[in-house]
Amino acid sequence: MTTDRVKLLGICGSPRDSVTKQALAAALNAAESVGGVEVYGIYLHGKNIQCCRNCGVCLKLQCGYCPVIRDDMCREYYELYRKCDGIILATPLYYMTATGLLQNFMSRMRPFSRDARQGAFGSRMGGSIAVGGMRNGGQDFCLSVLNNMLQATGTNIVGGGVPFYNGASVCSGNGSELKDEIGMAEAEALGKKVAYMCKIVRQGLRAAGESVASANFLGFEDTQALAEGYRVRGLG
Ligand SMILES: Cc1cc2nc3c(=O)[nH]c(=O)nc-3n(C[C@H](O)[C@H](O)[C@H](O)COP(=O)(O)O)c2cc1C
């Protein structure tokens, strides 16, 4: 990335233009207020995003997008996802978990699975926002699901810290306007935290020098051996 500004991408998994989008906006606006941060949003309401079929064509072609399914999963989404330094996932709770729409979207990031395994997103930071109709409708569980999605795609988790450990929990009261002051404050704090962490990592990598900046973040010392292990198991 040539620019010094960090790029933060919010992904809203609601099928409605409603409270989840407002909670994500609170987080992204707060992130922007940190300075040196560009924010982008992908809003999935009204979009037809199908689930990955695990056909493997994207991996075979190494094209960086899904060349098989014809739906609203456009190349611009892949570009935004590939380039960003940070991600905030936001979803309404549907039966205590993320919407199928968001899960479908994330499943379509399969073209980047090899890059992720090779540490391409190892310096990326991410956080999560869960919006339920109830105060205690499963936000905690849903945040774990979102954080798992981030981790499974190579992103490092930024939680809320104390007192909202694993991300922002919002209660919509099943209305269409975000009125939950605590939830909004959590979303704002999370947005700022993700933004700061992206900047700190960027500056830290620069200060540490090229060898660390280009290092593989898998956490294994001998990544060659690891890659070979995957290859012989047909996973490479
Ligand atoms: C199919 C379905 C399942 C839901 N399950 C839950 C749930 O488990 N817990 C909860 O608190 N709210 C649940 N809700 C309520 C929504 O999470 C809530 O209305 C939320 O604000 C919707 O987000 P939106 O305003 O962005 O559309 C459910 C709603 C639907 C349609």
The ligand as a Gaussian input file, in Angstrom:
#p B3LYP/6-31G(d) Opt

LIG

0 1
 C      -34.866000     -14.646000      11.781000
 C      -34.551000     -13.718000      12.908000
 C      -33.912000     -14.208000      14.033000
 C      -33.590000     -13.360000      15.085000
 N      -32.927000     -13.861000      16.164000
 C      -32.583000     -13.044000      17.193000
 C      -31.859000     -13.532000      18.298000
 O      -31.483000     -14.711000      18.377000
 N      -31.554000     -12.669000      19.305000
 C      -31.932000     -11.342000      19.269000
 O      -31.633000     -10.599000      20.216000
 N      -32.604000     -10.842000      18.208000
 C      -32.938000     -11.651000      17.170000
 N      -33.617000     -11.151000      16.086000
 C      -33.899000      -9.689000      16.038000
 C      -32.862000      -8.903000      15.226000
 O      -31.559000      -9.284000      15.558000
 C      -33.018000      -7.404000      15.494000
 O      -34.314000      -6.976000      15.092000
 C      -31.952000      -6.572000      14.812000
 O      -32.048000      -5.254000      15.261000
 C      -32.085000      -6.557000      13.306000
 O      -31.039000      -5.763000      12.761000
 P      -31.346000      -4.658000      11.636000
 O      -32.155000      -3.588000      12.306000
 O      -30.033000      -4.176000      11.184000
 O      -32.098000      -5.361000      10.557000
 C      -33.939000     -11.979000      15.034000
 C      -34.589000     -11.490000      13.879000
 C      -34.888000     -12.349000      12.834000
 C      -35.554000     -11.787000      11.595000

